[in-house]
Amino acid sequence: MDIDHAKRPVDSLGRDEANAEIERLTDLIRRADLAYHQNDAPFISDAEYDAAKRRLIELEKRFPELKRPDSPTENVGAPPREGFAKVHHRVPMLSLANAFSEKEVYDFDKRIRRFLGIDDATIDYCAEPKIDGLSLSIRYEAGQLVQAATRGDGETGEDVTENARTVCDIPKTLTDAPDILEVRGEVYMSHDDFEALNRAQAEQGGKTFANPRNAAAGSLRQLDPQITASRPLKYFAYAWGELSQPLADTQIGALHRLAQLGFKVNELTRLCHGPRQLLEHYQRIEAARPDLGYDIDGVVYKVNDLGLQRRLGFRSNTPRWAIAHKFPPETVWTWLLKIDIQVGRTGALSPVARLKPVTVGGVVVSNATLHNEDYIKGVDTNGNPIRGGKDIREGDWVKVYRAGDVIPKIADVDLSRRPPEARPFEFPTKCPVCGSDAIREPGDAVRRCTGGMACPAQAMERLKHFVGRDAFDIEGLGAKQVEAFYLLGWVREPADIFTLAARDSAGKKALVGLDEVLTRLQGSADPDEQKRALAEALGLDHFDPDHARERFDERSRTPLARQHGWGERSVQKLFRSIEARRRIPLERMIFSLGIRHVGEVASKLLARHYGSWEAFETAMTRARDGDGPEWEELTNIDGVGEVLARSLVLAFHQDAERAMIDRLVAQLEEIEDAVQPAASDSPVAGKTIVFTGSLEKMTRAEAKARAEALGAKVAGSVSRRTDLVVAGPGAGSKAKKAAELGVEIIDEDAWLTLIGAA
Ligand code: IVH
């Protein structure tokens, strides 16, 4: 193998040489990956491979503008995502809602009793340690392990069957098991094994892991099962997916059964009578935690009776019958060096604390959120003191914590170590990016830039949101590319993405001139920062106007494939993935518009409710804030509140915003109608139902959850669009209105018969 190129030091290479070298190394690493992982026929040694990768990293560091968007250095340590086959989970793998205080545990218990309509009963719960690893679903058919899959996004995971077979705690065959049995549990690594692994990795110059969880995940997700086999992974079973026969009637009974079948079940699992006993057991587990020898991050409480679990059912992503009571997060003290202001997609000015880096819970932290200006001042939104009223200043000694995977936060300030020169932080009243006024609406904790899409920060954040994974998911167009394309005047709004290829082949990519780009950046509180960004997008060392103009025009003319960081293949791939997105599911379309308060869950609800873009768009166009049938219909959707509705209606009635949406729609081939939820063969699927009066066999909440699980929509008030009213004793005005409108009205028993629950 020719590795001559590795001989000249990176420092001695000019820009073009470096580009050629990057291309050669990229190709070499790609071919080596393919040969190793898929064809099982490596053609270079591990040492040569590592050297090539290290050199590529070095080159990319020296010439960041030459880095390719699809660089193989982006997936160091992690095998390529394509490496594992996808597995569709027949029963979704859900996550858990969290509780952080005793009150939240009592509230959880109260919610359950209320939902079931047994306010004065005491519920039995099964309490289990929450193992900090990664969940794995293992499928057995006729007693044989046939498949193991990671959680993935909960619906689709990765097939790691061969790797799972190498884990000692996982039985390969079962006797006396149901014919179909999917066991779910956590793969983890003990502290001792983690340390030994890291020691061995360091000695061999391999990758070390930040914590046992990452080590377990990295070890299970190896394309070579022999590597997994050499890693000491363990497994606790705590749940199940598809089953041909029930395991038991209770959670604890099911765990006993899993233990009998040969699975490891955690010994700290207990049956608890009511929330007080749950909290006692929580304390017992917390006390045992330091000596367990593996990481746990809380205690999971599950309703013990599986019949009740079934009745309680699920919210969109989490079961109603379980909660994870988390341990308080680890905290660490460090210096707050500086407070920066970031401008988000909706114009929110978000203060960020730049910290002297510290390790918190195995992760190096150098930034923390400061929420908003009141938070910095030491008051909450109602003006009440937080942190004993202490404000936060640049130069302060602060206590930092990480709660789960969320952005680190600041819990406290030590005033005794405050430098004498520290001054209260002055929150800007102008947008630091575009210079527009930043205002605070009454009742809003957040100050927002009023620049709209004319603000480069907002425009770029909107574009990043648009191309993101959960929106249009355009491969090859990440945050960095979007930023550069924006600054080069090639893409100013979502619709422009779809015309880029045509402009590229016509030799004129820029939609605006450099002057307009500069004008937009002019008001900026930090013009130097803006010019630096622009110079970087242009591939210049520093910003000088003449040079910039020349480069700006040249880059607009030159085909993308001939520009630094790109090549024929990556450009083709990018344009192909853009073309593919001219068809988009309705819920993604709604989400990608980036309208304030309209997140993924709301987008799904809206898509399901309106069904098609035409119906949605017509309704939004007709809707008037606060009144009229369209407004009523919108706010009647369960899960759509007034704040969300107002923001949505506003977006469709603001001329500039609306024109932008229309331009995007004009570029699309098809906005695919929403897929109605499963169970579409149920007699109530797709129907809009209103419950009124008192129900006797189940609570209103339970009835509503049942109806929704069967694909019905549940509304709060009767309108022309209502299909069915279920009226119990005491039904008043709603039943009357239904009668007037000629909507079908049935009683509770007829309802139960209709859904087959009588
Ligand atoms: S039950 C439908 N039990 O925690 C509920 N999860 O935050 C399924 N976990 O994805 C989960 N220990 O990876 C359950 N004893 C336990 C657990 C546990 C750890 C993990 C699991 C899950 C995550 C949810």
Boltz pocket constraint, residues with backbone or C-beta under 6 A from the ligand:
constraints:
  - pocket:
      binder: B
      contacts: [[A, 94], [A, 95], [A, 96], [A, 128], [A, 129], [A, 130], [A, 131], [A, 132], [A, 133], [A, 134], [A, 135], [A, 151], [A, 185], [A, 186], [A, 238], [A, 239], [A, 300], [A, 319], [A, 322], [A, 324]]
      max_distance: 6.0
